[in-house]
Amino acid sequence: MMATNYRFQKIVRSRIATFDIFAVGMWKHHISAMLEFDVTESRAKLRELRKKGVSVSFNAWLIKVIATVLEKYPEAAAYFCNKKKLIIFDDINVSVIIEKKIGEKRVPIPLVIEKADKKSAAEISGEIEAAKNQELRHGDIVLKKKSSSYERLYYQLPGFIRRFFWILLLKNPKAAFRTMGNVSVTSVGMIGKINGWFIHTSVHPISFGVGSVLVKPVVINNEVKPREILNMTILVDHDVIDGAPMVRFLGDLTEYIETGKEI
């Protein structure tokens, strides 16, 4: 019998937390909304802004819009405290993933954009670019701050202990907010053109899975026109917000995204 050739590939440490978040996130009572947004006007406004010398990325603008609308519906980004109350924070802190190159590998590293609701889209764009250009070493696991000994120890622990850590963290909303914010934005679809949605998992009260922007035919005033359409999946924790306010939140979010507010 011929021997089969194979090789092992080491998993980067930052992905271990992804495994744990997925496992714990499956226990959350999230409702999934798979939406399409017509971003033709918004992207045109961004292109005009860049011609004037103001550099704002599409993702940074989306983060600003999400944070601004959540300011109107803060309960959507609240943490479940117990069966009698929620804890609603005054700020919208958004967790995003920045792909960094460490050695020869590209590694996903978390970045928390603090007070995104109080920053401009240009400021958020600059913060993301600075994080992309930040020098990292092999021992670093977070951006904008030095990794603590406890954070480095986390990756050496068995899986059941690491997951227990996340359970304890979520039972302490103040600590969870300080560590990872109250909103998550994942932009996997921006890497390539995918005609569809991806259903992600999160431990945040509300999470946005940003898909691709594709040109699709849309009927406008009885005419079929090509439009730029953004696919997005939104996870909302049903423990912290009911259906009616959730629909109103999604309605306002649609208006902001499709009309290019905050540009």
Contacts in CASP RR format, 6 or more apart in sequence:
PFRMAT RR
TARGET T0000
AUTHOR 0000-0000-0000
METHOD contacts of the structure
MODEL  1
MMATNYRFQKIVRSRIATFDIFAVGMWKHHISAMLEFDVTESRAKLRELR
KKGVSVSFNAWLIKVIATVLEKYPEAAAYFCNKKKLIIFDDINVSVIIEK
KIGEKRVPIPLVIEKADKKSAAEISGEIEAAKNQELRHGDIVLKKKSSSY
ERLYYQLPGFIRRFFWILLLKNPKAAFRTMGNVSVTSVGMIGKINGWFIH
TSVHPISFGVGSVLVKPVVINNEVKPREILNMTILVDHDVIDGAPMVRFL
GDLTEYIETGKEI
12 102 0 8 1.000
12 105 0 8 1.000
12 107 0 8 1.000
13 139 0 8 1.000
13 141 0 8 1.000
13 155 0 8 1.000
14 107 0 8 1.000
14 108 0 8 1.000
14 109 0 8 1.000
14 110 0 8 1.000
14 141 0 8 1.000
15 107 0 8 1.000
15 108 0 8 1.000
16 155 0 8 1.000
16 162 0 8 1.000
17 110 0 8 1.000
17 141 0 8 1.000
17 154 0 8 1.000
17 155 0 8 1.000
17 162 0 8 1.000
18 108 0 8 1.000
20 159 0 8 1.000
20 162 0 8 1.000
20 163 0 8 1.000
20 165 0 8 1.000
20 166 0 8 1.000
21 166 0 8 1.000
21 201 0 8 1.000
21 202 0 8 1.000
21 203 0 8 1.000
22 201 0 8 1.000
23 163 0 8 1.000
24 163 0 8 1.000
24 166 0 8 1.000
24 167 0 8 1.000
24 170 0 8 1.000
24 203 0 8 1.000
25 201 0 8 1.000
25 202 0 8 1.000
25 203 0 8 1.000
26 201 0 8 1.000
28 202 0 8 1.000
28 203 0 8 1.000
28 235 0 8 1.000
28 237 0 8 1.000
28 239 0 8 1.000
29 237 0 8 1.000
29 238 0 8 1.000
29 239 0 8 1.000
30 202 0 8 1.000
30 207 0 8 1.000
30 235 0 8 1.000
30 236 0 8 1.000
30 237 0 8 1.000
30 238 0 8 1.000
31 235 0 8 1.000
31 236 0 8 1.000
31 238 0 8 1.000
31 243 0 8 1.000
31 246 0 8 1.000
32 199 0 8 1.000
32 233 0 8 1.000
32 234 0 8 1.000
32 235 0 8 1.000
33 233 0 8 1.000
33 234 0 8 1.000
33 235 0 8 1.000
33 236 0 8 1.000
33 250 0 8 1.000
34 197 0 8 1.000
34 199 0 8 1.000
34 231 0 8 1.000
34 232 0 8 1.000
34 233 0 8 1.000
35 231 0 8 1.000
35 232 0 8 1.000
35 233 0 8 1.000
35 234 0 8 1.000
35 250 0 8 1.000
35 254 0 8 1.000
36 229 0 8 1.000
36 230 0 8 1.000
36 231 0 8 1.000
36 232 0 8 1.000
37 229 0 8 1.000
37 230 0 8 1.000
37 232 0 8 1.000
37 254 0 8 1.000
37 257 0 8 1.000
37 258 0 8 1.000
38 218 0 8 1.000
38 227 0 8 1.000
38 228 0 8 1.000
38 229 0 8 1.000
38 230 0 8 1.000
38 258 0 8 1.000
39 213 0 8 1.000
39 228 0 8 1.000
39 229 0 8 1.000
39 230 0 8 1.000
39 257 0 8 1.000
39 258 0 8 1.000
40 227 0 8 1.000
40 228 0 8 1.000
41 258 0 8 1.000
41 259 0 8 1.000
41 260 0 8 1.000
42 61 0 8 1.000
42 257 0 8 1.000
42 258 0 8 1.000
42 259 0 8 1.000
42 260 0 8 1.000
42 263 0 8 1.000
43 58 0 8 1.000
43 213 0 8 1.000
43 228 0 8 1.000
45 260 0 8 1.000
45 263 0 8 1.000
46 56 0 8 1.000
46 58 0 8 1.000
46 61 0 8 1.000
46 263 0 8 1.000
49 56 0 8 1.000
49 263 0 8 1.000
50 56 0 8 1.000
54 122 0 8 1.000
55 122 0 8 1.000
55 125 0 8 1.000
55 126 0 8 1.000
56 121 0 8 1.000
56 122 0 8 1.000
56 125 0 8 1.000
56 263 0 8 1.000
57 125 0 8 1.000
57 128 0 8 1.000
57 129 0 8 1.000
58 190 0 8 1.000
58 213 0 8 1.000
59 96 0 8 1.000
59 128 0 8 1.000
59 185 0 8 1.000
59 187 0 8 1.000
59 190 0 8 1.000
59 210 0 8 1.000
60 121 0 8 1.000
60 122 0 8 1.000
60 124 0 8 1.000
60 125 0 8 1.000
60 126 0 8 1.000
60 128 0 8 1.000
61 121 0 8 1.000
61 124 0 8 1.000
61 125 0 8 1.000
61 260 0 8 1.000
61 262 0 8 1.000
61 263 0 8 1.000
62 185 0 8 1.000
62 208 0 8 1.000
62 210 0 8 1.000
62 257 0 8 1.000
63 94 0 8 1.000
63 96 0 8 1.000
63 113 0 8 1.000
63 116 0 8 1.000
63 121 0 8 1.000
63 124 0 8 1.000
63 185 0 8 1.000
64 116 0 8 1.000
64 119 0 8 1.000
64 120 0 8 1.000
64 121 0 8 1.000
64 124 0 8 1.000
64 262 0 8 1.000
65 253 0 8 1.000
65 256 0 8 1.000
65 257 0 8 1.000
65 260 0 8 1.000
65 261 0 8 1.000
65 262 0 8 1.000
66 92 0 8 1.000
66 94 0 8 1.000
66 116 0 8 1.000
66 183 0 8 1.000
66 185 0 8 1.000
66 208 0 8 1.000
66 253 0 8 1.000
67 92 0 8 1.000
67 94 0 8 1.000
67 116 0 8 1.000
67 117 0 8 1.000
67 119 0 8 1.000
67 183 0 8 1.000
68 117 0 8 1.000
68 256 0 8 1.000
68 261 0 8 1.000
68 262 0 8 1.000
69 249 0 8 1.000
69 252 0 8 1.000
69 253 0 8 1.000
69 256 0 8 1.000
70 76 0 8 1.000
70 77 0 8 1.000
70 92 0 8 1.000
70 117 0 8 1.000
70 183 0 8 1.000
70 206 0 8 1.000
70 249 0 8 1.000
71 92 0 8 1.000
71 117 0 8 1.000
72 249 0 8 1.000
72 252 0 8 1.000
73 241 0 8 1.000
73 245 0 8 1.000
73 248 0 8 1.000
73 249 0 8 1.000
73 252 0 8 1.000
74 88 0 8 1.000
74 89 0 8 1.000
74 90 0 8 1.000
75 86 0 8 1.000
75 88 0 8 1.000
75 240 0 8 1.000
75 241 0 8 1.000
75 245 0 8 1.000
76 205 0 8 1.000
76 206 0 8 1.000
76 236 0 8 1.000
76 240 0 8 1.000
76 241 0 8 1.000
76 245 0 8 1.000
76 246 0 8 1.000
76 249 0 8 1.000
77 88 0 8 1.000
77 89 0 8 1.000
77 92 0 8 1.000
77 182 0 8 1.000
77 183 0 8 1.000
77 205 0 8 1.000
77 206 0 8 1.000
78 86 0 8 1.000
78 87 0 8 1.000
78 88 0 8 1.000
78 89 0 8 1.000
78 182 0 8 1.000
78 205 0 8 1.000
78 240 0 8 1.000
78 241 0 8 1.000
79 86 0 8 1.000
79 87 0 8 1.000
79 89 0 8 1.000
79 170 0 8 1.000
79 173 0 8 1.000
79 176 0 8 1.000
79 177 0 8 1.000
79 182 0 8 1.000
79 205 0 8 1.000
79 240 0 8 1.000
80 86 0 8 1.000
80 173 0 8 1.000
80 205 0 8 1.000
80 237 0 8 1.000
80 239 0 8 1.000
80 240 0 8 1.000
81 87 0 8 1.000
81 173 0 8 1.000
86 240 0 8 1.000
87 173 0 8 1.000
87 174 0 8 1.000
89 177 0 8 1.000
89 182 0 8 1.000
91 114 0 8 1.000
91 115 0 8 1.000
91 117 0 8 1.000
91 118 0 8 1.000
92 115 0 8 1.000
92 116 0 8 1.000
92 117 0 8 1.000
92 182 0 8 1.000
92 183 0 8 1.000
93 112 0 8 1.000
93 113 0 8 1.000
93 114 0 8 1.000
93 115 0 8 1.000
93 116 0 8 1.000
93 177 0 8 1.000
93 181 0 8 1.000
93 182 0 8 1.000
93 183 0 8 1.000
94 112 0 8 1.000
94 113 0 8 1.000
94 116 0 8 1.000
94 181 0 8 1.000
94 183 0 8 1.000
94 184 0 8 1.000
94 185 0 8 1.000
95 110 0 8 1.000
95 111 0 8 1.000
95 112 0 8 1.000
95 113 0 8 1.000
95 180 0 8 1.000
95 181 0 8 1.000
95 183 0 8 1.000
95 184 0 8 1.000
95 185 0 8 1.000
95 204 0 8 1.000
96 110 0 8 1.000
96 111 0 8 1.000
96 112 0 8 1.000
96 113 0 8 1.000
96 128 0 8 1.000
96 184 0 8 1.000
96 185 0 8 1.000
96 186 0 8 1.000
96 187 0 8 1.000
97 108 0 8 1.000
97 109 0 8 1.000
97 110 0 8 1.000
97 111 0 8 1.000
97 186 0 8 1.000
97 187 0 8 1.000
98 108 0 8 1.000
98 109 0 8 1.000
98 110 0 8 1.000
98 111 0 8 1.000
98 128 0 8 1.000
98 131 0 8 1.000
98 132 0 8 1.000
98 143 0 8 1.000
99 106 0 8 1.000
99 107 0 8 1.000
99 108 0 8 1.000
99 109 0 8 1.000
100 106 0 8 1.000
100 107 0 8 1.000
100 108 0 8 1.000
100 109 0 8 1.000
100 132 0 8 1.000
100 134 0 8 1.000
100 136 0 8 1.000
100 143 0 8 1.000
101 107 0 8 1.000
102 136 0 8 1.000
102 137 0 8 1.000
102 138 0 8 1.000
102 140 0 8 1.000
103 138 0 8 1.000
109 136 0 8 1.000
109 140 0 8 1.000
109 141 0 8 1.000
109 142 0 8 1.000
109 143 0 8 1.000
110 142 0 8 1.000
110 143 0 8 1.000
110 180 0 8 1.000
111 127 0 8 1.000
111 128 0 8 1.000
111 131 0 8 1.000
111 142 0 8 1.000
111 143 0 8 1.000
111 144 0 8 1.000
112 144 0 8 1.000
112 180 0 8 1.000
112 181 0 8 1.000
113 119 0 8 1.000
113 124 0 8 1.000
113 127 0 8 1.000
113 128 0 8 1.000
114 181 0 8 1.000
116 124 0 8 1.000
116 183 0 8 1.000
119 127 0 8 1.000
120 262 0 8 1.000
121 262 0 8 1.000
121 263 0 8 1.000
131 143 0 8 1.000
131 144 0 8 1.000
134 143 0 8 1.000
134 144 0 8 1.000
136 143 0 8 1.000
139 147 0 8 1.000
139 152 0 8 1.000
140 146 0 8 1.000
140 147 0 8 1.000
141 147 0 8 1.000
141 151 0 8 1.000
141 152 0 8 1.000
141 155 0 8 1.000
142 151 0 8 1.000
154 162 0 8 1.000
154 165 0 8 1.000
157 165 0 8 1.000
166 203 0 8 1.000
169 175 0 8 1.000
169 176 0 8 1.000
169 179 0 8 1.000
170 176 0 8 1.000
170 203 0 8 1.000
176 182 0 8 1.000
180 203 0 8 1.000
180 204 0 8 1.000
181 204 0 8 1.000
182 204 0 8 1.000
182 205 0 8 1.000
182 206 0 8 1.000
183 204 0 8 1.000
183 205 0 8 1.000
183 206 0 8 1.000
183 207 0 8 1.000
183 208 0 8 1.000
184 202 0 8 1.000
184 204 0 8 1.000
184 206 0 8 1.000
184 207 0 8 1.000
184 208 0 8 1.000
185 207 0 8 1.000
185 208 0 8 1.000
185 209 0 8 1.000
185 210 0 8 1.000
186 200 0 8 1.000
186 202 0 8 1.000
186 207 0 8 1.000
186 208 0 8 1.000
186 209 0 8 1.000
186 210 0 8 1.000
187 209 0 8 1.000
187 210 0 8 1.000
187 211 0 8 1.000
188 198 0 8 1.000
188 200 0 8 1.000
188 209 0 8 1.000
188 210 0 8 1.000
188 211 0 8 1.000
189 198 0 8 1.000
189 210 0 8 1.000
189 211 0 8 1.000
189 212 0 8 1.000
189 231 0 8 1.000
190 210 0 8 1.000
190 211 0 8 1.000
190 212 0 8 1.000
192 212 0 8 1.000
193 212 0 8 1.000
193 214 0 8 1.000
194 211 0 8 1.000
194 212 0 8 1.000
194 231 0 8 1.000
195 212 0 8 1.000
195 214 0 8 1.000
196 211 0 8 1.000
196 212 0 8 1.000
196 231 0 8 1.000
197 211 0 8 1.000
197 231 0 8 1.000
197 232 0 8 1.000
197 233 0 8 1.000
198 209 0 8 1.000
198 211 0 8 1.000
198 233 0 8 1.000
199 233 0 8 1.000
200 207 0 8 1.000
200 209 0 8 1.000
200 233 0 8 1.000
200 235 0 8 1.000
201 235 0 8 1.000
202 235 0 8 1.000
204 235 0 8 1.000
205 236 0 8 1.000
205 237 0 8 1.000
205 240 0 8 1.000
206 234 0 8 1.000
206 235 0 8 1.000
206 236 0 8 1.000
206 237 0 8 1.000
207 234 0 8 1.000
207 235 0 8 1.000
208 232 0 8 1.000
208 233 0 8 1.000
208 234 0 8 1.000
208 235 0 8 1.000
209 232 0 8 1.000
209 233 0 8 1.000
209 234 0 8 1.000
209 235 0 8 1.000
210 230 0 8 1.000
210 232 0 8 1.000
211 230 0 8 1.000
211 231 0 8 1.000
211 232 0 8 1.000
211 233 0 8 1.000
212 230 0 8 1.000
212 231 0 8 1.000
213 228 0 8 1.000
213 229 0 8 1.000
213 230 0 8 1.000
214 228 0 8 1.000
214 229 0 8 1.000
214 231 0 8 1.000
215 226 0 8 1.000
215 227 0 8 1.000
215 228 0 8 1.000
215 229 0 8 1.000
216 226 0 8 1.000
216 227 0 8 1.000
216 229 0 8 1.000
217 224 0 8 1.000
217 225 0 8 1.000
217 226 0 8 1.000
217 227 0 8 1.000
218 224 0 8 1.000
218 225 0 8 1.000
218 226 0 8 1.000
218 227 0 8 1.000
218 229 0 8 1.000
219 225 0 8 1.000
220 227 0 8 1.000
230 257 0 8 1.000
234 250 0 8 1.000
236 246 0 8 1.000
241 249 0 8 1.000
255 261 0 8 1.000
256 262 0 8 1.000
END
